[in-house]
Amino acid sequence: MDIYAFSERMMSMDDDAWARHAHPFSVWTRVLLGLPVIVLAIWSRAWIGWWALPAFAGAAFFVWINPRLTPKPKRTDRWSSKVTFGERVFLNRKRIAIPDGHRRAANILTGVSLFGAPFLIYGLLFLNVWPTLFGSALIYLGKLWFCDRMVWLYDDMREKNEEYASWLKTG
């Protein structure tokens, strides 16, 4: 199973959603708010009981709707835009091959994020702050480093592919 393709299917990302997600506001609000809002919604069961379910649904909806809320950016030469382009290039790796080093790095960094998930789940299950924070930190470390690698991948691949190069728009 391709966890990356599965994730894209779960997010229902089409070309329009990807184009809008290239907006820095979309990228940064999702990075900075996505995981904390979900964690807070789950943790809130200690305070609001079953009302945590609608809070979780709202947090999950925020993560899903976020790439669709912003306009398409006028400039796409920013780091945050290139992250989304790199993700698209990576998701397209079966059709257009990418360098092995980028594939390997993406898999390792995804592994770092996944390594944090059991700590986060344990912390949320037992309302224990330290495993929650440790798991979240590992997930963020892996994800942000992954994002940086996606920029590198995009910059490498746009030199070799006209379609990828066409995504870059300067002010």
C-alpha positions in Angstrom: 0.0 0.0 0.0 1.3 3.5 -0.9 0.7 5.6 2.2 1.3 8.8 0.2 -1.3 8.0 -2.4 -3.7 6.9 0.3 -3.2 10.2 2.1 -3.9 12.2 -1.1 -7.1 10.2 -1.7 -8.3 10.8 1.8 -7.7 14.6 1.3 -9.5 14.4 -2.1 -6.8 16.6 -3.7 -7.4 17.6 -7.3 -5.5 20.0 -9.4 -7.5 23.0 -8.2 -7.0 22.1 -4.5 -3.3 21.6 -5.1 -3.1 25.0 -6.8 -4.9 26.7 -3.9 -2.8 24.8 -1.4 0.3 26.3 -2.9 -0.7 29.6 -1.2 1.6 30.3 1.8 -1.4 31.0 4.0 -2.8 27.5 3.3 0.5 25.8 3.9 1.4 27.6 7.1 -2.1 27.5 8.7 -2.2 23.8 8.1 1.3 23.2 9.4 0.9 25.3 12.5 -2.7 24.5 13.3 -3.5 21.1 11.8 -2.0 18.7 14.4 -2.5 20.9 17.5 -6.2 21.4 16.7 -6.7 17.7 16.3 -4.7 17.0 19.5 -6.7 19.6 21.4 -10.0 18.2 20.1 -9.1 14.7 21.3 -7.7 15.9 24.6 -10.9 17.9 25.2 -12.8 14.7 26.0 -11.4 15.2 29.5 -13.3 18.5 29.8 -16.3 18.2 27.5 -16.9 14.4 27.3 -18.7 13.3 24.2 -18.8 16.8 22.8 -15.2 16.1 21.9 -16.5 14.1 18.9 -17.9 17.1 17.1 -14.7 19.0 18.1 -12.7 16.3 16.5 -14.9 16.3 13.4 -14.5 20.0 13.1 -10.7 19.7 13.4 -10.6 17.0 10.8 -12.8 19.1 8.5 -10.4 22.1 9.0 -7.5 19.9 7.8 -9.5 18.8 4.8 -11.0 22.2 3.8 -7.9 24.2 4.4 -6.3 23.7 1.0 -9.6 24.8 -0.7 -10.1 28.1 1.2 -7.3 30.2 -0.2 -7.1 31.7 -3.6 -4.5 30.5 -6.1 -1.3 32.4 -5.3 0.0 35.0 -7.7 3.6 34.0 -6.9 4.7 30.4 -6.4 8.5 31.0 -5.9 8.2 30.8 -2.1 9.3 27.9 0.0 5.8 27.0 1.0 4.6 26.8 -2.6 7.5 24.7 -3.6 6.6 22.3 -0.7 3.3 21.5 -2.4 4.9 21.2 -5.8 7.4 18.8 -4.4 4.7 16.7 -2.9 2.9 16.6 -6.3 6.2 15.5 -7.9 6.7 12.9 -5.3 3.2 11.5 -5.7 3.8 11.3 -9.4 7.0 9.3 -9.0 5.6 6.1 -10.5 4.8 8.0 -13.8 7.9 10.2 -13.8 10.9 8.7 -11.9 12.6 10.8 -9.2 16.1 10.4 -7.9 16.5 7.5 -5.5 18.0 9.8 -2.8 14.8 11.9 -2.7 12.6 8.8 -2.5 14.7 7.3 0.2 14.8 10.5 2.3 11.1 10.9 2.0 10.5 7.4 3.2 12.9 7.8 6.1 11.4 11.1 7.2 7.9 9.7 6.9 9.2 6.9 9.2 10.3 9.5 11.7 6.8 11.0 11.7 5.2 7.6 12.0 7.6 6.7 14.9 6.1 9.6 16.8 2.5 8.4 16.3 2.4 5.7 19.0 3.7 8.2 21.5 1.1 10.7 20.5 -1.7 8.1 20.6 -0.5 6.8 24.0 -0.4 10.3 25.4 -3.9 11.1 24.1 -5.3 7.8 25.2 -4.1 8.3 28.8 -4.1 12.1 28.8 -0.4 12.1 29.5 1.3 15.4 28.4 4.9 14.2 27.9 4.2 11.4 25.4 1.8 13.7 23.6 4.4 16.4 23.3 7.2 13.9 22.4 5.0 12.2 19.7 3.9 15.6 18.3 7.5 16.8 18.2 8.6 13.7 16.3 5.7 14.1 13.9 6.6 17.8 13.3 10.3 17.1 13.0 9.7 14.4 10.3 7.0 16.4 8.5 8.9 19.7 8.4 12.1 18.0 7.2 10.1 16.1 4.7 8.7 19.4 3.5 12.2 20.8 3.1 13.1 17.7 1.0 10.1 18.3 -1.2 11.4 21.7 -2.0 14.7 20.2 -2.9 13.0 17.5 -5.0 10.9 20.1 -6.8 13.9 22.3 -7.6 15.8 19.3 -9.0 12.8 18.0 -11.1 11.6 21.3 -12.5 15.0 21.5 -14.4 14.1 18.2 -16.0 10.4 18.5 -16.7 8.6 21.4 -18.5 5.2 20.7 -16.7 6.9 21.0 -13.3 8.7 24.1 -14.4 5.5 25.7 -15.5 4.1 25.7 -11.9 6.7 28.3 -10.8 5.4 31.9 -11.1 7.4 34.9 -9.9 5.9 38.2 -8.9 
